[in-house]
Amino acid sequence: RLAQSRQGNATEEERRSLVASMRSSGVLEAVGGLVKDLRSCVAAEACRCAEKCGTCLGCGDVLCEVWLETFVAAKGGSGPKVVTTAADAAARAIVETVSSDKAGVVLGRLRTLAFKAKNAPSRSACLSYAALATRTWQDDSLEPFARELSSCFVDHARDADAKTRAAARDVYFALVDRGFAAEAQAARDSVDAATRKQLDRERPLGNLVATKQRKEKSEQQQNNNKNNTRVGAGASSSSSSSKSQKFTKQLHTAHHDDVVFAKPPPP
């Protein structure tokens, strides 16, 4: 059934039915338990199994409910790199497929996990997944929670860990890239001057929101200048036409023998 879903032959209802049966039969919980196995080859294979489930089935909201905390702990743990890498890939696969009606639940859970996590790699992982969601989810899924995403940046902008601070800034840049200018600007105004300078160093003209506003203002000024130029050209043309008509009238009213062929006024 997984192979059938992977080939695109299963409907959304069939995929959700399969996930529900896997959950009720204890398969999902068993895979999550094996992620904690002390044998790295078993733990890594369990993570790969979960990644395939996320890729083939979607239904990331259900899979996040069962597995997200487990994969965050595995990613932030002190296990072998093969396990932490596989756990990160699995978490990303299921976060990307969250449905729009469950987006708030998943974002709230990521923020809670980041706030409660005692080790820095787990905090950094939660923020990385929040940035991933910001870049990949549809606009209708993100718009109600843009303020919550900006709070993720503000909460961890001055974290003691450098990687966590970098992940928080990535959430901010993801908001800017998706066009949530007001929320990004409010978050930027809430952090300290050192963080704002770091944003500027990472991206030239780092205040991208203000840059966008300046660009829009410049375009508006250019349009106004073009309109003024057109108006000025029209007035000049009317003046030249009036002078030419006056000169012609003078020629017609003069006596034929006394006509003076004067130079016409300039256009």
Phi, psi and omega in degrees: 000326175295319179296321178296319178294323181294326180281359178082016182267359183253141177279170178300319180295321179292321179294317179294325177296319179294317179297319179296319179292323177294326180286316182293330180274357177088006182293315181297317179295324179295319178295318178297324177293323181288340176298333181270003181300142181289340177277118187297326180294323179289315180298317180295321180292326176295320177295320178294324176298315179295321178298317179296322177299317179294320181290318186275325188260335189070227177052041184298334180296318179290316182294324176295321179299324183271320193248340192303311181298324179295317182287326176297318179294321179291321178294321182270001181280181181260022181286177179299157183298328180298328180281314181296323179293316180293323178295320178295317179296321179294316180297318180295323181295323182275330178293323182295337187254019179290136179284157187297328183285347179249008184299318181297323180295315182292317179296319177298322180290321178297317180295320179295316180296320179294324181288323184273340185297132181271334180260143187297319180301326178291319177298315180298320180296316180300317180291325177296320179290327176294320177294321177298315178298320180297324183275337188249333181287159179288159184299322182292338176281327187271325191307317180291345187242014180298323179293323178293323177295320177296328177293328176300320178294313183296319184297328187241012181296333180244033178298153180291338183264133183293320181293325177293320176298320179295320178295324177295318178295329177295325175297318178299312181295326177296321176297317179297315182297329180272000173092012178273071188293317184295316180294320180294319180294319178296321178293319179298319180291342183273346183263171184281170184296324180298320179293321178296322177294323178295321175300319179292325179290323183287327176228119178306142189054055191304331178283079186294332179292313178295324178298319178297319180294319178297322179296316179297320179294320179295318178297321179295319178296320178297318178296320178296320179296320178297318179296318179296322179296318179297317180297316179297320179295322178294319179294318179298319179296321179294319180296316180296319180296320180295317179297319180295319179296319179296319179295318178297319180297321178296322179295318181291327182279342180285154176291146186300321182286337185258015183293130176252118182278085180278159178287126182297153178298153180294150180295000000 
